[in-house]
Amino acid sequence: MALLAPVGLLSSTMGGGLALAGSVQTRHDLLQGAQILVNQVGYHPATPKQAVLALAPGTAAGIRPGWTPTLQIVRADDGQVVWEGTMAGPSEDRLVSGDTLYRADFTSLTAPGRYVAQVVGGPRSPEFAIGPVYRDVLYAAARSYYLQRCGVAIDDPITGVSHALDHHEDGYVLVDDPFYRAGTRLEATGGWHDAGDYGKYVTTTAVTAAQLLKAYELYPQAFADGQLHLPESGNGVPDILDEVRWGLEWLFRMQRPDGAVYHKLAGLRWPGMIRPEQDVQRRYVYRITTQDTAKAAAAWAMAARIFAPFDAAFARKALAAAEQAWRFLAASGPILDYPAEDNSGSGPYDDRDDADDRFWAAVELWVVTGRAEYHDYIARMARTGLPAYAPVSWVNPAALGYFDYVTLGQKGDPAIRARLVQRILEGARSVFQTYEQSGYGVPILAGSFHWGSNKEALAKGMLLLFAHHLEPRPEYERAALAQLDYVLGVNPLAKSYVTGLGSNPPRNPHHRLVKASGVMVPGLLVGGPNDHPQTKAIRPHMGPRGYADVTDSYETNEPAIDYNAPLVFVAAHFASL
């Protein structure tokens, strides 16, 4: 049965998402500027539910000691109070925001409906739902990839997003190599626009496809054919796999005959705020690297096992590409060639270490083939030094290899498996400790809000769920859920960081199609607070307040395909409840 989100969830204009009641002016002088924070999309009946009363630094001085606010949950349609309780606190969020916080846990409220949280004599929250809301989040986040497709005309009746056929001549080889002269046109159309620009990158496409595949593999009940209303819907294949295939097919086109994979495809200059079909500059295929080759190999190997029940021929094609890529890697040392002149119209994505990528590729190839040469490579790395276990990113995707070795490698080395399990559990403990130190539950402390902090929070949620899968611990699941709450409104700015979702979503993302067309692409997670801005939209070192909902703030307000991947993963876990 398809999991269909209500069409009304998705905004077709730049005016925002659910367009619900915002916070109102407080009637209590001492609570001027206070706000009630909730997940603006809502809560599943079976999951924890908290509302937070937040007072920014300097605004809590007049609160008398021992004051305890009363929170009420009222039905949105008739104002009936359905839950009331005393909020716990105050607590000082010293390590993240500096805010003074009070909390109320209303998990016992499970009746589906629409509600508002209000402090007696104080502020009200935006309206939120109790129901199967994580299906809505999953729908929007997963469907956004269709709206990011390149090399095809889009005319989407659900959202109003549309553009003509774009980038249909991708792309031309930039420099001579052993197979092609500079200027040779390769058939490299397709794939996804990486972010708010129109470049296409192997590194982010591969790690994105892999995380979407992993979400399907762990939570197949969250996905269905027909779920995302794609052109391919109705073909008997879960829509998420159809969408992943769109990215994987482009990766095939970026592979050289010897197995090596090119780095990226983009123009020599950044396009202006124009529609994709208006970006008519010649676009180039940039040099091969071993990190891209290894990442593509890993994603293809995952696809070989996951697509096998649906399309055996495609699965064989993916495995053949992965093994060809591995043969190149086995014969080559690191090739990490990123000349600065290659970045005049695209991002560098200059990963300077391919060991983590090779490890991941070896694991996925061993899992799908069982061949000794791949396990021998893993064993050598175990002796000489395993890659760091960290949140999945284009810089280091090794956590996917860790998890797949211990969960899918039935004939692996027990000693290696034990070491990998230890690191997975240690990683989760570290994330959880930071989560407990953070008043808002985001496992990022002040001074550590870097580019893509929202993605980092959700990727850390993935690490918690990996550990929870191995050794179920409700507190890890609760901490992972807190990352959804954080990006959907429980943060110092009361901001939903996902376009089209919640009462206060991004309205001015750094996204060329949105800016040029005036039509919002819903379901896109923007990067979020950043201590190190490159524009004047925000001041440096503002921690979780370092965000601006303006188009020019690409360092905080640009979406990216790899940002959405952990959002899909975490949402899929809770949509499976």
C-alpha positions as CSV (number, residue, x, y, z in Angstrom):
1,M,0.0,0.0,0.0
2,A,1.4,3.4,-1.0
3,L,2.2,5.8,1.8
4,L,0.7,9.0,0.4
5,A,1.2,12.4,2.0
6,P,-1.6,14.9,1.7
7,V,-1.0,17.1,-1.2
8,G,-1.8,20.1,1.0
9,L,1.4,19.5,2.9
10,L,3.5,20.8,0.0
11,S,3.6,24.5,-0.8
12,S,3.5,25.6,-4.4
13,T,4.4,29.2,-3.7
14,M,7.2,30.9,-2.0
15,G,5.0,31.8,0.9
16,G,6.0,28.8,3.1
17,G,4.6,25.5,4.2
18,L,1.6,24.6,6.3
19,A,0.8,28.3,6.9
20,L,-0.5,27.7,10.5
21,A,-0.9,30.0,13.5
22,G,2.4,31.5,14.6
23,S,3.3,32.5,18.2
24,V,1.3,35.3,19.7
25,Q,2.4,38.3,21.8
26,T,2.8,37.2,25.4
27,R,0.5,38.6,28.1
28,H,3.2,38.2,30.8
29,D,5.6,41.0,31.0
30,L,8.4,38.8,32.2
31,L,8.0,36.5,29.2
32,Q,8.4,39.1,26.5
33,G,10.4,37.5,23.8
34,A,9.8,34.0,25.1
35,Q,8.6,31.3,22.6
36,I,7.1,27.9,22.8
37,L,8.9,25.5,20.5
38,V,7.5,22.3,19.0
39,N,8.1,20.1,16.0
40,Q,6.1,22.2,13.6
41,V,5.0,19.2,11.6
42,G,4.1,17.2,14.7
43,Y,4.5,13.9,16.4
44,H,3.6,10.3,16.0
45,P,1.2,9.0,18.6
46,A,3.7,6.5,19.8
47,T,6.8,8.7,20.0
48,P,8.0,11.1,22.8
49,K,6.6,14.6,22.6
50,Q,8.0,17.7,24.2
51,A,7.3,21.4,24.1
52,V,10.1,23.8,25.1
53,L,9.6,27.3,26.6
54,A,12.7,29.2,25.5
55,L,14.0,32.5,26.9
56,A,17.0,34.0,25.0
57,P,20.0,35.2,26.9
58,G,19.3,38.2,29.0
59,T,15.5,37.8,29.0
60,A,15.1,35.5,32.0
61,A,16.6,37.8,34.7
62,G,13.2,38.9,36.0
63,I,11.8,35.4,36.5
64,R,11.4,34.8,40.2
65,P,13.1,31.7,41.7
66,G,10.9,28.7,41.8
67,W,8.5,29.9,39.1
68,T,7.0,27.0,37.2
69,P,5.0,27.7,34.0
70,T,2.0,25.7,33.2
71,L,1.6,24.3,29.7
72,Q,-1.6,23.4,28.1
73,I,-2.2,21.5,24.9
74,V,-5.4,22.7,23.2
75,R,-7.3,21.3,20.2
76,A,-6.8,23.7,17.3
77,D,-10.4,23.4,16.1
78,D,-12.3,24.3,19.3
79,G,-9.7,25.5,21.8
80,Q,-10.5,22.6,24.2
81,V,-7.7,21.9,26.7
82,V,-6.8,18.3,26.3
83,W,-3.6,18.1,28.4
84,E,-2.1,20.3,31.1
85,G,1.0,20.0,33.2
86,T,3.8,21.9,34.9
87,M,6.9,22.5,32.9
88,A,10.2,21.3,34.3
89,G,13.1,23.8,34.7
90,P,14.7,26.1,34.4
91,S,17.8,24.7,32.8
92,E,20.6,26.8,31.3
93,D,21.7,25.7,27.8
94,R,25.3,26.9,28.5
95,L,27.1,24.8,25.9
96,V,25.0,25.6,22.9
97,S,22.7,28.6,22.9
98,G,22.9,30.3,26.3
99,D,19.1,30.1,26.5
100,T,17.0,29.4,29.6
101,L,14.7,26.5,28.9
102,Y,11.6,24.9,30.5
103,R,10.1,21.6,29.2
104,A,6.9,19.7,29.3
105,D,6.5,16.1,28.2
106,F,3.1,15.4,26.8
107,T,3.9,11.9,25.4
108,S,0.7,10.6,27.0
109,L,-1.3,12.6,24.5
110,T,-1.9,10.2,21.6
111,A,-5.2,11.2,20.1
112,P,-4.7,12.1,16.4
113,G,-5.6,15.7,15.6
114,R,-4.3,19.2,15.4
115,Y,-3.1,21.1,18.4
116,V,-1.5,24.2,19.9
117,A,0.8,24.3,22.9
118,Q,0.3,27.4,25.1
119,V,1.8,28.6,28.4
120,V,-0.8,29.9,30.8
121,G,-0.3,33.7,30.7
122,G,2.4,33.3,28.0
123,P,3.1,32.4,24.4
124,R,1.5,29.9,22.1
125,S,3.2,27.6,19.7
126,P,2.5,27.1,16.0
127,E,-0.2,24.5,15.2
128,F,1.1,20.9,15.0
129,A,-0.4,17.5,14.3
130,I,-0.4,14.2,16.1
131,G,-0.6,11.4,13.6
132,P,1.5,9.6,11.1
133,V,3.5,12.8,10.5
134,Y,6.9,11.2,9.7
135,R,5.3,9.8,6.5
136,D,4.7,13.4,5.5
137,V,8.3,14.4,6.2
138,L,9.6,11.3,4.4
139,Y,7.4,12.0,1.4
140,A,8.5,15.6,1.0
141,A,12.2,14.9,1.6
142,A,12.4,11.8,-0.7
143,R,10.3,13.4,-3.5
144,S,12.5,16.4,-3.6
145,Y,15.1,14.4,-5.6
146,Y,12.6,14.1,-8.5
147,L,12.4,17.9,-8.5
148,Q,16.2,18.1,-8.6
149,R,16.5,15.8,-11.7
150,C,18.8,17.1,-14.5
151,G,18.5,16.6,-18.2
152,V,14.7,16.3,-18.3
153,A,11.7,18.6,-18.4
154,I,9.8,18.8,-15.2
155,D,6.1,19.8,-15.0
156,D,4.9,18.7,-11.6
157,P,1.2,19.2,-11.0
158,I,1.6,18.5,-7.2
159,T,4.0,21.4,-6.4
160,G,3.8,23.6,-9.5
161,V,7.6,23.1,-10.0
162,S,8.4,23.2,-13.7
163,H,11.2,23.8,-16.2
164,A,12.0,22.9,-19.8
165,L,14.5,20.3,-20.9
166,D,17.9,21.3,-19.5
167,H,21.6,20.5,-19.9
168,H,20.9,18.1,-22.7
169,E,24.4,18.3,-24.1
170,D,26.3,17.2,-20.9
171,G,29.2,17.0,-21.1
172,Y,32.6,17.6,-22.8
173,V,35.9,16.2,-21.6
174,L,37.9,19.1,-20.1
175,V,41.5,17.8,-20.5
176,D,43.1,15.1,-22.5
177,D,43.3,11.7,-20.9
178,P,44.3,8.2,-22.1
179,F,40.8,7.6,-23.6
180,Y,39.4,11.0,-24.8
181,R,40.8,14.2,-26.3
182,A,39.8,17.4,-24.7
183,G,36.5,18.6,-26.1
184,T,35.1,15.1,-26.8
185,R,31.5,14.9,-25.9
186,L,30.5,12.1,-23.5
187,E,26.8,11.1,-23.0
188,A,26.6,12.3,-19.4
189,T,23.1,13.7,-19.1
190,G,20.8,12.9,-16.2
191,G,21.6,12.8,-12.5
192,W,20.6,15.4,-9.9
193,H,21.4,19.0,-9.6
194,D,23.6,18.9,-6.6
195,A,22.3,21.9,-4.6
196,G,21.1,25.4,-5.4
197,D,23.3,25.4,-8.4
198,Y,23.3,23.1,-11.4
199,G,26.6,21.2,-11.0
200,K,26.6,17.4,-10.7
201,Y,29.2,15.7,-8.5
202,V,30.1,12.0,-8.3
203,T,31.1,12.2,-4.6
204,T,27.7,13.6,-3.4
205,T,25.7,11.5,-5.8
206,A,27.3,8.3,-4.6
207,V,27.0,8.9,-0.9
208,T,23.4,10.2,-1.4
209,A,22.4,7.2,-3.4
210,A,24.0,4.9,-0.8
211,Q,22.1,6.4,2.1
212,L,18.8,6.2,0.3
213,L,19.5,2.6,-0.6
214,K,20.4,1.9,3.1
215,A,17.1,3.6,4.2
216,Y,15.2,1.3,1.9
217,E,17.2,-1.8,3.0
218,L,16.6,-1.2,6.7
219,Y,13.0,0.2,6.5
220,P,11.4,-1.3,3.4
221,Q,8.0,-0.9,5.0
222,A,8.3,2.9,4.8
223,F,8.5,2.8,1.0
224,A,6.2,1.7,-1.8
225,D,5.6,1.8,-5.5
226,G,3.4,4.8,-6.2
227,Q,4.4,6.6,-3.0
228,L,6.3,9.5,-4.5
229,H,4.2,10.1,-7.6
230,L,7.1,9.7,-10.0
231,P,6.9,9.2,-13.8
232,E,8.1,5.6,-13.0
233,S,5.4,4.9,-10.4
234,G,3.4,1.8,-11.1
235,N,6.3,-0.3,-12.4
236,G,6.3,-2.6,-9.4
237,V,9.5,-1.1,-8.0
238,P,9.4,1.0,-4.8
239,D,9.6,4.7,-5.9
240,I,12.7,5.4,-3.8
241,L,14.6,2.8,-5.8
242,D,13.4,4.3,-9.0
243,E,14.8,7.7,-7.8
244,V,18.1,6.2,-6.7
245,R,18.4,4.6,-10.1
246,W,18.2,8.0,-11.7
247,G,21.4,9.0,-9.8
248,L,23.1,5.6,-10.4
249,E,22.5,5.7,-14.2
250,W,24.3,9.0,-14.3
251,L,27.2,7.5,-12.4
252,F,27.5,4.8,-15.1
253,R,27.9,7.6,-17.6
254,M,30.8,9.1,-15.6
255,Q,32.8,5.9,-15.7
256,R,35.8,5.7,-18.0
257,P,36.5,2.5,-20.0
258,D,39.2,1.4,-17.6
259,G,36.9,1.7,-14.6
260,A,38.0,5.1,-13.3
261,V,35.3,7.6,-12.6
262,Y,35.3,11.3,-13.3
263,H,35.0,13.8,-10.5
264,K,32.2,16.2,-11.6
265,L,30.3,17.8,-14.4
266,A,29.8,21.6,-14.5
267,G,30.4,24.7,-16.4
268,L,33.4,27.0,-16.3
269,R,31.4,29.8,-14.6
270,W,28.7,29.8,-11.9
271,P,25.3,30.4,-13.6
272,G,23.2,33.4,-12.4
273,M,19.9,33.0,-10.7
274,I,18.3,31.5,-13.8
275,R,16.2,28.5,-14.7
276,P,18.2,25.3,-15.6
277,E,17.2,25.4,-19.3
278,Q,18.7,29.0,-19.4
279,D,22.1,27.7,-18.3
280,V,23.3,27.1,-21.9
281,Q,27.1,27.3,-21.3
282,R,29.2,24.3,-22.4
283,R,29.6,22.0,-19.4
284,Y,32.6,19.8,-18.8
285,V,33.5,16.5,-17.3
286,Y,36.4,17.0,-14.9
287,R,39.3,14.7,-14.2
288,I,39.2,11.3,-12.6
289,T,39.9,10.7,-8.9
290,T,40.3,7.5,-6.9
291,Q,38.0,8.8,-4.1
292,D,35.2,9.3,-6.7
293,T,35.9,5.9,-8.2
294,A,35.7,4.1,-4.9
295,K,32.6,5.9,-3.8
296,A,30.9,5.0,-7.1
297,A,32.0,1.4,-6.7
298,A,30.5,1.2,-3.2
299,A,27.2,2.6,-4.3
300,W,27.0,0.3,-7.3
301,A,27.8,-2.7,-5.2
302,M,25.0,-1.8,-2.8
303,A,22.7,-1.4,-5.7
304,A,23.6,-4.8,-7.0
305,R,22.2,-6.6,-4.0
306,I,19.3,-4.3,-3.3
307,F,18.0,-4.1,-6.9
308,A,18.4,-7.8,-7.5
309,P,14.8,-8.8,-6.6
310,F,13.4,-6.1,-8.8
311,D,15.7,-5.9,-11.9
312,A,18.3,-8.6,-12.2
313,A,19.8,-7.0,-15.3
314,F,20.3,-3.7,-13.7
315,A,21.8,-5.4,-10.6
316,R,24.3,-7.2,-12.9
317,K,25.2,-3.9,-14.6
318,A,25.8,-2.2,-11.3
319,L,28.0,-5.1,-10.1
320,A,30.0,-5.1,-13.3
321,A,30.6,-1.3,-13.0
322,A,31.6,-1.7,-9.3
323,E,34.1,-4.5,-10.1
324,Q,35.6,-2.6,-13.0
325,A,36.1,0.3,-10.7
326,W,37.8,-1.9,-8.2
327,R,40.2,-3.3,-10.7
328,F,41.2,0.3,-11.5
329,L,41.6,1.0,-7.8
330,A,43.6,-2.1,-7.2
331,A,46.1,-1.1,-9.8
332,S,46.3,2.6,-8.8
333,G,47.6,4.6,-5.9
334,P,45.7,7.7,-4.7
335,I,44.7,10.0,-7.6
336,L,43.4,13.2,-6.0
337,D,43.8,15.8,-8.6
338,Y,41.9,19.0,-7.9
339,P,43.5,22.0,-9.6
340,A,42.1,25.3,-8.4
341,E,41.3,26.3,-11.9
342,D,38.7,23.5,-12.1
343,N,36.5,25.3,-9.5
344,S,35.7,28.5,-11.4
345,G,32.1,27.5,-11.9
346,S,31.6,24.6,-9.4
347,G,32.5,23.4,-5.9
348,P,35.8,21.6,-5.4
349,Y,34.7,18.6,-3.2
350,D,38.4,18.0,-2.8
351,D,38.5,14.9,-0.6
352,R,42.2,14.4,0.2
353,D,42.1,10.8,1.5
354,D,40.6,7.9,-0.4
355,A,41.3,5.2,2.3
356,D,37.8,5.5,3.8
357,D,36.3,5.2,0.3
358,R,38.3,2.2,-0.6
359,F,37.4,0.5,2.7
360,W,33.7,1.2,2.0
361,A,34.0,-0.1,-1.5
362,A,35.8,-3.3,-0.4
363,V,33.1,-4.0,2.2
364,E,30.2,-3.6,-0.2
365,L,31.9,-5.7,-2.9
366,W,32.7,-8.4,-0.4
367,V,29.1,-8.4,0.9
368,V,27.6,-8.8,-2.5
369,T,30.2,-11.3,-4.0
370,G,31.8,-13.0,-1.0
371,R,35.1,-13.0,-2.9
372,A,38.2,-13.3,-0.8
373,E,40.2,-10.5,-2.5
374,Y,37.8,-7.9,-1.1
375,H,37.9,-9.4,2.4
376,D,41.7,-9.6,2.2
377,Y,41.8,-5.9,1.5
378,I,39.5,-5.2,4.6
379,A,41.8,-7.4,6.7
380,R,44.9,-5.5,5.6
381,M,43.2,-2.3,6.6
382,A,42.2,-3.8,9.9
383,R,45.9,-4.5,10.6
384,T,47.3,-1.3,9.3
385,G,44.6,1.2,10.3
386,L,40.9,1.4,9.9
387,P,39.4,4.6,8.6
388,A,37.7,6.9,11.2
389,Y,34.2,6.1,12.2
390,A,32.3,9.4,11.8
391,P,28.9,10.6,10.6
392,V,28.4,9.7,6.9
393,S,29.5,12.5,4.6
394,W,31.1,13.0,1.2
395,V,34.4,13.4,3.1
396,N,34.1,10.1,4.9
397,P,31.4,7.5,4.2
398,A,33.2,4.7,6.0
399,A,30.4,4.3,8.6
400,L,28.3,2.6,5.9
401,G,31.1,0.1,5.4
402,Y,31.3,-0.5,9.2
403,F,27.6,-1.1,9.5
404,D,27.3,-3.3,6.5
405,Y,30.3,-5.5,7.5
406,V,28.8,-6.3,10.9
407,T,25.2,-6.7,9.7
408,L,25.5,-8.3,6.3
409,G,28.9,-10.0,6.4
410,Q,27.9,-13.4,7.6
411,K,31.2,-15.1,7.0
412,G,33.5,-12.3,8.2
413,D,36.4,-12.3,10.6
414,P,35.0,-12.4,14.2
415,A,37.9,-10.2,15.5
416,I,37.3,-7.6,12.8
417,R,33.6,-7.6,13.4
418,A,34.1,-7.1,17.1
419,R,36.4,-4.1,16.5
420,L,33.8,-2.6,14.1
421,V,31.0,-3.1,16.5
422,Q,33.0,-1.5,19.3
423,R,33.6,1.6,17.2
424,I,29.9,1.8,16.1
425,L,28.8,1.7,19.8
426,E,31.5,4.1,20.9
427,G,30.5,6.5,18.2
428,A,26.9,6.4,19.4
429,R,27.9,6.9,23.0
430,S,29.9,10.0,22.0
431,V,27.0,11.4,20.0
432,F,24.6,10.7,22.9
433,Q,26.8,12.4,25.4
434,T,26.8,15.6,23.4
435,Y,23.1,15.3,22.9
436,E,22.6,15.2,26.7
437,Q,24.8,18.3,27.1
438,S,22.7,20.3,24.6
439,G,19.5,22.0,25.8
440,Y,18.0,21.6,22.3
441,G,19.1,18.0,21.9
442,V,21.3,18.8,18.9
443,P,24.7,17.0,19.3
444,I,26.7,20.1,18.2
445,L,28.2,22.4,20.8
446,A,28.9,26.1,20.5
447,G,31.9,26.8,18.3
448,S,31.2,23.7,16.2
449,F,28.4,24.8,13.9
450,H,30.1,24.3,10.5
451,W,28.9,24.3,6.9
452,G,25.9,21.9,6.7
453,S,25.3,21.7,10.5
454,N,21.7,20.5,9.9
455,K,23.0,17.6,7.8
456,E,25.6,16.9,10.5
457,A,22.9,16.7,13.2
458,L,20.8,14.2,11.2
459,A,23.9,12.2,10.2
460,K,24.7,11.8,13.9
461,G,21.1,10.6,14.2
462,M,22.0,7.9,11.7
463,L,24.9,6.8,13.9
464,L,22.5,6.5,16.8
465,L,20.2,4.4,14.8
466,F,23.0,2.2,13.5
467,A,23.9,1.5,17.2
468,H,20.2,1.0,18.1
469,H,19.9,-1.6,15.3
470,L,22.8,-3.5,16.9
471,E,21.9,-3.1,20.5
472,P,18.4,-1.6,20.9
473,R,18.4,1.3,23.4
474,P,15.4,3.5,23.6
475,E,17.5,6.5,24.6
476,Y,19.4,6.3,21.3
477,E,16.1,6.2,19.3
478,R,14.8,9.2,21.3
479,A,18.0,11.1,20.6
480,A,17.7,10.4,16.9
481,L,14.1,11.6,17.0
482,A,15.4,14.8,18.6
483,Q,17.3,15.6,15.4
484,L,14.0,15.7,13.5
485,D,12.5,17.9,16.1
486,Y,15.5,20.2,15.9
487,V,15.4,20.7,12.1
488,L,11.6,21.1,12.2
489,G,11.3,23.8,14.8
490,V,12.8,23.0,18.2
491,N,15.7,25.3,17.9
492,P,16.6,28.8,19.1
493,L,15.2,30.4,15.9
494,A,11.9,28.5,16.0
495,K,12.7,27.6,12.4
496,S,11.8,24.7,10.3
497,Y,14.8,24.2,8.1
498,V,12.9,22.1,5.5
499,T,11.2,24.0,2.6
500,G,7.4,23.5,2.6
501,L,7.2,22.0,6.0
502,G,6.1,23.7,9.2
503,S,4.8,27.2,9.9
504,N,8.2,28.9,9.6
505,P,10.1,27.2,6.8
506,P,12.8,28.7,4.6
507,R,11.2,31.1,2.2
508,N,14.3,32.4,0.4
509,P,16.6,29.4,-0.1
510,H,19.8,29.8,-2.2
511,H,18.3,27.8,-5.1
512,R,18.4,29.1,-8.6
513,L,15.2,27.5,-9.8
514,V,13.2,28.7,-6.8
515,K,14.6,32.3,-7.2
516,A,14.0,32.3,-11.0
517,S,10.6,30.8,-11.0
518,G,9.1,32.1,-7.8
519,V,7.8,28.5,-7.0
520,M,9.1,26.7,-4.0
521,V,10.7,23.3,-4.3
522,P,9.4,21.6,-1.2
523,G,11.2,19.0,1.0
524,L,14.7,20.6,0.8
525,L,16.8,20.7,3.9
526,V,19.0,23.8,4.0
527,G,22.5,23.8,5.5
528,G,21.6,25.7,8.7
529,P,23.6,27.7,11.2
530,N,27.2,28.3,10.4
531,D,29.9,29.9,12.6
532,H,32.0,30.7,9.5
533,P,30.0,32.7,7.0
534,Q,31.4,33.8,3.7
535,T,28.8,36.5,3.1
536,K,27.5,39.4,5.2
537,A,24.1,37.8,5.8
538,I,25.1,36.8,9.4
539,R,27.9,37.5,11.8
540,P,30.5,34.9,12.6
541,H,30.3,32.6,15.7
542,M,26.6,32.9,16.4
543,G,26.3,29.2,17.1
544,P,22.7,27.9,16.5
545,R,21.5,31.5,15.7
546,G,24.0,31.8,12.8
547,Y,21.4,31.5,10.0
548,A,19.7,33.9,7.6
549,D,16.7,33.1,5.5
550,V,18.0,35.1,2.5
551,T,18.9,33.9,-0.9
552,D,22.5,35.2,-0.8
553,S,23.3,33.2,2.3
554,Y,24.5,30.1,0.5
555,E,26.6,29.1,3.5
556,T,23.4,28.7,5.7
557,N,20.4,28.6,3.3
558,E,21.4,26.4,0.4
559,P,20.0,22.8,0.2
560,A,22.0,19.9,-1.2
561,I,21.2,16.3,-2.2
562,D,23.6,14.9,0.5
563,Y,21.9,17.1,3.1
564,N,18.5,15.4,2.4
565,A,19.9,11.9,2.5
566,P,20.1,11.6,6.3
567,L,16.8,13.4,6.6
568,V,15.2,10.6,4.5
569,F,17.0,7.9,6.5
570,V,15.9,9.2,9.9
571,A,12.4,10.0,8.7
572,A,12.1,6.5,7.3
573,H,13.0,5.0,10.6
574,F,10.1,6.8,12.4
575,A,7.7,6.5,9.4
576,S,8.1,2.7,9.9
577,L,6.4,2.8,13.4
